[in-house]
Amino acid sequence: MSETTTGSGFSLKDQLFNRERISYLSGLFQEADASFDGKAFTRQCMRGLQDLELKQRIVHIARVLEKHLSDDFSTAAKQIREALPPPLDPTRTDDDFGDFIFAPLGEFVVRNGLDRKQLRHSLRTLKQITMRFSMEDAIRAFIDTHPDATLAELAQWSTDSNYHVRRLVSEGTRPKLPWSRRLTIDVTTPIPFLETLHADPTRYVTRSVANHLNDISKSHPELVLQLLREWKKAKRQTTKEFDWISSHALRTLIKQGHSPALKFLGFRDNPKIEVSNFRLLRTVLRPGDSIEFDFTITAERAESLMVDYVIDFVKANGTTAPKVHKLKRLALTKGETASLKKRHRLHANATTYKLYLGRHAVTLQINGQPYGTLPFELLVNSEA
């Protein structure tokens, strides 16, 4: 199964890159320049498109565009900028990633504008494109090839009036950006950008900062905690937003039961609680069924609790791998009791993992510590 196709038959690549979207892109170029052959561009883009995966489609469209724009990159870059539609709505503050059909424009810039003499034109063009679709992947090629000049430009962009440009500064320099190349610069190099951007008024930007910190925490946990302590003391961000950033930034450390991270968020790593009546409603399951469990927590003193559960999934080689899932945050007073239950479906056609038969297990994890493990058997559908 393709990574861009779900078990239900929905195809992300077909939704993002199809004749309608390519015709829209060609129409923009044709409107900006009457000599642009929109019909030929669309026809050439559609040729062989169905056989390509998502990223391959981006490269394919960029290659076709090379046949229709000027051979001189500075001129071609200008043609791209002039063809762009108005920027994304500046009044929104989140969840406005843009139109994927502009991703090939970033690929075009990387393929043709990576020479030092073209850097000014390339960065200017990526800045304009990112206001329509995030150029977080494309900018990384320039960071690697021209680190000093590109990072100097990003420093200016970190205070730009457009929040999509500001977000690019954090997202484009993330150490572990999904689906993108790893950067050659040290993971600590972009920290001055985060110093500026953590105080941003836009959630789209602060989410990127939090994700960026979470990436860094996997190799430099104490550095991330040090930054958060300093930022908390500086009070440049609202309390509510800073608390959200901190929680999101430390999520991997919390799952690992990292004591200093738990303490920073106000959770003891040795809560005085009693967990009772932890039970699985069914211990034999098949793909498509749900794990159902419940339990009771009684606090022996006032406690803030972060309740998670860990599923030990069987892998293809018969070993198991733990996956931590969030359940609930709650605050209990001394002597207070809370009864919790959870239903977790084991999707038969999940695109992010595959289920294997065998002995699995569910573990309660509270403030990073285990509080009981229960096994269950997963059978293939053909078994009796």
Phi and psi in degrees as a GROMACS rama.xvg file:
@    title "Ramachandran Plot"
@    xaxis  label "Phi"
@    yaxis  label "Psi"
@TYPE xy
-67.0262  148.012  SER-2
-66.7128  -13.3839  GLU-3
-108.645  15.6925  THR-4
-129.314  133.45  THR-5
-93.3263  169.523  THR-6
-63.0681  -23.1407  GLY-7
-82.2216  -2.60251  SER-8
96.8968  -5.35422  GLY-9
-69.5405  133.679  PHE-10
-117.176  112.925  SER-11
-64.9602  -42.2486  LEU-12
-62.0425  -35.5509  LYS-13
-74.749  -29.0987  ASP-14
-72.8317  -36.8512  GLN-15
-84.3594  -34.4234  LEU-16
-129.834  98.8985  PHE-17
-144.081  -179.455  ASN-18
-59.691  -40.1939  ARG-19
-62.3109  -44.9488  GLU-20
-70.8668  -37.1478  ARG-21
-68.4023  -37.603  ILE-22
-64.1245  -37.2576  SER-23
-61.0927  -46.0608  TYR-24
-63.3452  -44.6315  LEU-25
-64.4108  -33.3731  SER-26
-65.2037  -36.0324  GLY-27
-63.5026  -44.393  LEU-28
-67.3404  -37.8412  PHE-29
-69.1349  -36.3484  GLN-30
-66.2038  -35.7763  GLU-31
-77.8731  -27.6833  ALA-32
-145.662  108.591  ASP-33
-61.7978  -20.5142  ALA-34
-81.6098  -9.53071  SER-35
-70.405  126.038  PHE-36
-87.2521  87.6948  ASP-37
-63.9867  -39.1951  GLY-38
-65.0913  -43.5285  LYS-39
-65.5598  -40.1559  ALA-40
-60.4739  -47.7452  PHE-41
-62.9936  -44.6265  THR-42
-61.2512  -43.8612  ARG-43
-69.9969  -35.4393  GLN-44
-66.221  -37.937  CYS-45
-74.3198  -20.4047  MET-46
-68.0547  111.276  ARG-47
81.0208  2.61548  GLY-48
-61.6578  -40.4704  LEU-49
-62.1587  -23.3888  GLN-50
-86.0715  -3.53901  ASP-51
-102.749  147.766  LEU-52
-79.681  176.936  GLU-53
-58.0731  -54.4232  LEU-54
-66.2844  -32.9544  LYS-55
-64.5317  -34.1248  GLN-56
-66.9284  -37.6605  ARG-57
-60.915  -47.2512  ILE-58
-64.7194  -42.1347  VAL-59
-59.4529  -47.1466  HIS-60
-65.4982  -38.1526  ILE-61
-62.689  -40.2355  ALA-62
-64.5074  -40.886  ARG-63
-64.3278  -40.1815  VAL-64
-60.9453  -31.9964  LEU-65
-60.9351  -25.6696  GLU-66
-80.1857  -14.7756  LYS-67
-114.406  -11.9551  HIS-68
-104.361  169.51  LEU-69
-60.5184  147.184  SER-70
-70.6464  -21.5439  ASP-71
-83.5004  118.885  ASP-72
-62.7844  -41.3227  PHE-73
-60.2603  -36.143  SER-74
-71.319  -42.1545  THR-75
-63.2655  -40.0247  ALA-76
-61.921  -40.0056  ALA-77
-65.3123  -38.9765  LYS-78
-61.3632  -39.7339  GLN-79
-64.7819  -47.1287  ILE-80
-62.7743  -38.6715  ARG-81
-71.1099  -22.43  GLU-82
-86.7723  -12.4002  ALA-83
-66.2801  142.202  LEU-84
-75.6144  177.442  PRO-85
-57.4241  151.813  PRO-86
-59.771  161.835  PRO-87
-59.1887  155.981  LEU-88
-53.5687  112.878  ASP-89
-73.1116  -10.2116  PRO-90
-84.6521  -13.9271  THR-91
-79.9115  158.522  ARG-92
-126.868  -0.0292957  THR-93
-165.591  162.422  ASP-94
51.4498  48.4875  ASP-95
-134.794  66.2218  ASP-96
-66.7082  -26.187  PHE-97
106.082  -167.885  GLY-98
-102.802  118.717  ASP-99
-60.4313  -20.6747  PHE-100
-64.092  -14.9977  ILE-101
-88.9877  -4.81795  PHE-102
-57.592  -39.8825  ALA-103
-61.402  -23.3183  PRO-104
-67.6797  -39.8843  LEU-105
-65.0055  -39.2531  GLY-106
-62.3794  -39.7308  GLU-107
-59.9445  -44.789  PHE-108
-63.1892  -42.3989  VAL-109
-64.4389  -43.1518  VAL-110
-68.3992  -30.1056  ARG-111
-118.356  -13.5999  ASN-112
-120.542  24.9138  GLY-113
-85.0633  -11.8295  LEU-114
-64.9843  147.745  ASP-115
-56.4078  -37.6374  ARG-116
-69.0205  -17.0047  LYS-117
-101.487  1.40939  GLN-118
-58.5512  -42.8375  LEU-119
-60.6601  -44.7618  ARG-120
-66.1206  -40.3239  HIS-121
-64.7706  -48.8283  SER-122
-66.3813  -38.1237  LEU-123
-61.0998  -40.0686  ARG-124
-72.1026  -42.5931  THR-125
-62.237  -36.4622  LEU-126
-61.8075  -40.7358  LYS-127
-70.5415  -41.0756  GLN-128
-65.4526  -38.2023  ILE-129
-65.8833  -15.2367  THR-130
-78.8662  -4.4694  MET-131
-118.848  -29.4632  ARG-132
-160.648  133.538  PHE-133
-58.3913  129.383  SER-134
-100  30.9983  MET-135
-61.7678  -30.8601  GLU-136
-79.2394  -45.0872  ASP-137
-65.0865  -38.8775  ALA-138
-63.6996  -23.2909  ILE-139
-67.1264  -30.8711  ARG-140
-63.5976  -36.2182  ALA-141
-77.469  -33.3805  PHE-142
-62.4077  -41.8398  ILE-143
-71.2607  -39.2444  ASP-144
-83.1344  -39.0402  THR-145
-130.754  67.1488  HIS-146
-59.6895  -47.1595  PRO-147
-63.6991  -49.6192  ASP-148
-67.1134  -40.7998  ALA-149
-69.5336  -42.7379  THR-150
-65.7438  -33.6786  LEU-151
-63.8331  -39.0426  ALA-152
-67.782  -41.7545  GLU-153
-63.1538  -32.6155  LEU-154
-60.2087  -38.7616  ALA-155
-70.1567  -39.0285  GLN-156
-66.2389  -22.5865  TRP-157
-64.8463  -15.6162  SER-158
-117.651  18.3816  THR-159
-64.6641  154.604  ASP-160
-72.8566  -20.8734  SER-161
-93.9968  124.568  ASN-162
-70.8486  -21.2225  TYR-163
-68.1252  -36.3544  HIS-164
-67.8056  -42.6072  VAL-165
-63.8041  -42.4446  ARG-166
-61.9106  -38.8234  ARG-167
-56.79  -33.2958  LEU-168
-61.3576  -42.5439  VAL-169
-78.6868  -48.8561  SER-170
-66.8466  -37.7743  GLU-171
-70.6285  -19.649  GLY-172
-106.782  8.55355  THR-173
-61.9986  137.016  ARG-174
-64.7525  -34.3507  PRO-175
-126.293  50.4876  LYS-176
-64.716  124.137  LEU-177
-57.9656  141.437  PRO-178
66.5216  14.2977  TRP-179
-127.067  162.975  SER-180
-64.5371  150.3  ARG-181
-80.2253  138.285  ARG-182
-77.9045  154.028  LEU-183
-90.1319  -15.0892  THR-184
-72.9343  156.743  ILE-185
-64.1565  144.494  ASP-186
-62.2899  -20.7213  VAL-187
-86.9987  -11.2158  THR-188
-58.4026  -41.8558  THR-189
-78.5152  3.07374  PRO-190
-56.049  -39.3166  ILE-191
-56.9119  -31.8972  PRO-192
-65.7057  -42.0929  PHE-193
-67.0526  -32.2475  LEU-194
-56.7656  -40.3315  GLU-195
-76.3758  -47.0691  THR-196
-78.2787  -18.3956  LEU-197
-65.5875  -21.2934  HIS-198
-92.0557  8.31829  ALA-199
-63.2873  144.677  ASP-200
-81.6079  -2.01185  PRO-201
-108.418  125.354  THR-202
-60.931  -33.3893  ARG-203
-57.9562  -34.985  TYR-204
-79.7321  -47.3968  VAL-205
-67.8318  -28.6672  THR-206
-62.8909  -40.911  ARG-207
-64.329  -41.3803  SER-208
-60.2515  -44.2949  VAL-209
-63.7218  -43.476  ALA-210
-63.9938  -37.7223  ASN-211
-62.8349  -46.6691  HIS-212
-61.7683  -39.3188  LEU-213
-61.5971  -39.2398  ASN-214
-59.3849  -48.3158  ASP-215
-63.8669  -35.2382  ILE-216
-61.774  -21.8939  SER-217
-71.7836  -19.515  LYS-218
-121.987  -23.7627  SER-219
-133.921  65.8448  HIS-220
-60.633  -41.1844  PRO-221
-68.9199  -32.5525  GLU-222
-63.9991  -42.363  LEU-223
-63.3101  -44.0786  VAL-224
-63.9292  -38.3813  LEU-225
-61.9503  -43.7838  GLN-226
-61.2699  -45.5809  LEU-227
-63.818  -38.0012  LEU-228
-63.2168  -43.1143  ARG-229
-65.6751  -42.0187  GLU-230
-67.7276  -37.4109  TRP-231
-62.4687  -41.7184  LYS-232
-67.8456  -35.9113  LYS-233
-70.852  -27.9403  ALA-234
57.3812  42.1029  LYS-235
-88.1212  -11.5186  ARG-236
-116.59  153.397  GLN-237
-62.9454  152.667  THR-238
-60.0957  -44.2505  THR-239
-62.3452  -46.264  LYS-240
-71.3578  -36.6503  GLU-241
-64.7813  -40.0939  PHE-242
-61.7326  -39.2968  ASP-243
-66.2084  -45.3694  TRP-244
-57.7837  -46.8312  ILE-245
-61.4368  -46.5523  SER-246
-62.3453  -42.9438  SER-247
-70.2856  -36.9113  HIS-248
-69.6488  -30.2813  ALA-249
-99.6073  10.8417  LEU-250
-61.2301  -38.027  ARG-251
-67.8998  -42.5756  THR-252
-64.4585  -36.9123  LEU-253
-64.4278  -43.3554  ILE-254
-60.416  -29.8199  LYS-255
-84.7006  -3.3294  GLN-256
72.6676  30.6046  GLY-257
-68.2868  112.171  HIS-258
-58.9407  -47.9525  SER-259
-62.3544  -35.1864  PRO-260
-67.9973  -43.3284  ALA-261
-59.0937  -44.63  LEU-262
-62.9389  -40.6477  LYS-263
-60.6696  -36.5293  PHE-264
-86.9537  0.814728  LEU-265
91.7808  19.6287  GLY-266
-113.764  128.231  PHE-267
-74.8761  142.447  ARG-268
-86.5027  0.336411  ASP-269
-133.155  58.8197  ASN-270
-63.5878  142.917  PRO-271
-89.4385  90.5819  LYS-272
-137.851  160.85  ILE-273
-120.972  126.741  GLU-274
-105.749  125.975  VAL-275
-135.641  162.34  SER-276
56.5237  34.458  ASN-277
-74.1059  119.042  PHE-278
-147.864  149.767  ARG-279
-97.5155  131.514  LEU-280
-72.0912  -28.4004  LEU-281
-138.627  140.129  ARG-282
-113.103  -0.331399  THR-283
-127.165  119.065  VAL-284
-131.294  163.459  LEU-285
-128.399  159.21  ARG-286
-53.1447  132.315  PRO-287
101.162  -22.1268  GLY-288
-76.6944  175.167  ASP-289
-120.825  138.704  SER-290
-74.7458  125.482  ILE-291
-125.965  125.614  GLU-292
-144.517  159.194  PHE-293
-145.544  165.573  ASP-294
-169.232  171.287  PHE-295
-129.362  137.932  THR-296
-117.542  130.8  ILE-297
-120.936  127.952  THR-298
-90.243  131.381  ALA-299
-91.1204  -8.26366  GLU-300
-154.649  170.272  ARG-301
-62.5251  128.018  ALA-302
-140.605  141.291  GLU-303
-98.4796  127  SER-304
-124.369  136.751  LEU-305
-112.041  107.632  MET-306
-99.9049  121.181  VAL-307
-124.275  171.297  ASP-308
-138.248  144.6  TYR-309
-115.521  125.123  VAL-310
-102.641  124.186  ILE-311
-88.5817  99.341  ASP-312
-83.9583  137.794  PHE-313
-75.1571  134.866  VAL-314
-97.6085  176.712  LYS-315
-60.4795  -32.2746  ALA-316
-88.9406  6.54003  ASN-317
92.6337  -14.0708  GLY-318
-79.0823  173.758  THR-319
-118.67  153.929  THR-320
-132.571  129.55  ALA-321
-80.0695  143.762  PRO-322
-131.575  118.917  LYS-323
-87.779  134.648  VAL-324
-125.393  142.246  HIS-325
-76.7476  143.458  LYS-326
-120.203  -61.0914  LEU-327
-166.28  148.64  LYS-328
-106.813  138.109  ARG-329
-153.004  156.409  LEU-330
-117.718  125.809  ALA-331
-117.242  141.079  LEU-332
-86.0252  167.154  THR-333
-58.0003  126.607  LYS-334
85.794  -6.92551  GLY-335
-78.0509  146.292  GLU-336
-120.946  141.636  THR-337
-130.556  132.402  ALA-338
-105.77  124.373  SER-339
-122.66  151.623  LEU-340
-143.859  156.58  LYS-341
-145.778  144.543  LYS-342
-126.469  117.311  ARG-343
-121.708  113.895  HIS-344
-80.2069  137.595  ARG-345
-95.9832  90.3473  LEU-346
-63.8904  128.721  HIS-347
-71.9329  -29.5487  ALA-348
-120.035  38.0118  ASN-349
-64.2914  145.05  ALA-350
-90.2147  -14.7799  THR-351
-100.62  -11.1512  THR-352
-156.848  164.287  TYR-353
-123.015  137.063  LYS-354
-87.81  138.163  LEU-355
-123.753  144.868  TYR-356
-67.8478  156.368  LEU-357
137.743  -172.659  GLY-358
-88.9488  110.636  ARG-359
-101.372  -178.6  HIS-360
-156.441  154.121  ALA-361
-121.131  129.178  VAL-362
-119.394  132.827  THR-363
-76.612  136.429  LEU-364
-130.696  119.136  GLN-365
-123.876  122.964  ILE-366
50.9217  39.5181  ASN-367
82.2064  -0.545326  GLY-368
-111.933  145.019  GLN-369
-76.9665  141.201  PRO-370
-133.789  54.8933  TYR-371
109.033  140.503  GLY-372
-130.366  135.527  THR-373
-126.413  130.744  LEU-374
-87.6246  156.997  PRO-375
-148.144  153.744  PHE-376
-101.102  134.676  GLU-377
-108.334  121.05  LEU-378
-105.977  149.258  LEU-379
-73.5876  156.757  VAL-380
-63.1041  -21.3058  ASN-381
-83.08  -11.3445  SER-382
-77.848  149.696  GLU-383
